[in-house]
């Protein structure tokens, strides 16, 4: 489990007081909106109808089920924290260079070119395979002229048929 808090508050008193004041203001606004909506939904709770369908009882049911769901969620989180201290999901293995190069139908040398150069132009054949890789020169980029390309690899079209 991550020991870092989700919300980080500065230790100085003024920012802490500002956080507390804004949090209190947000809760007051939230309760006011709930209270106002409650009286819009249930304008007259003393109309003589069934006590199980009155506004306060329905609100009590909502609160009960909300706390029940919260309790179940907290118990589930505690269970996972207690019994599963190490990660249960396995990360996928990172493929080696040869396997990765084969998946792109290129050589390991071409894969290294893709990994080590910052500015490349990759040309694709009509089927989506890599047909050619051009390394773009840094000087052409800085001068604003059309980039000069140095071709590093090329495949024939018959490779993909």
Phi, psi and omega in degrees: 000146182281120181282350181285139178288155179287317179250126180255122179251139179294147182284349181290149186293323184294311177296325179294320178293322178295317176299315180296317181295316179294322177295316178298316178299319178295318179293320178297316178297319179296314179295321178299315180295321177296314180299315181295317179294326178300317181283342172285319180287322184235078185291325182225104182272353182250047181267005177086009179284181182302139181292339180280344180253010179284160183304308181298325181290318178297318178296323177295319176299315178301315180296318180300311181291327176297313179292327176297314178296320178297317180297317178297317180297317179294317178297320178296317179295318178295319178300312179296322180292324183283314188267340183236077183282336177252160185299128181275332181275136180270136174285148176290144179290139177284127182291149177287171186298322182295315179296318179295318178296320179296324181293334177262002182058044176230171179273167178296324177299317179294324176296320177295323175299316179298324183282329191258351181251140183278324184242110181227153170241121182253123179260137181246150175276174183300338181268000178098356178284162179281119181264322184202147177236123178249130174272124180272138182282145181289326183295320180293326180292320182286329182280345179087357178280177178296135183297135174276135183248137175245114184284129181256332180204157180207142178244151174277155181294334182290345179295331186259005181263000000 
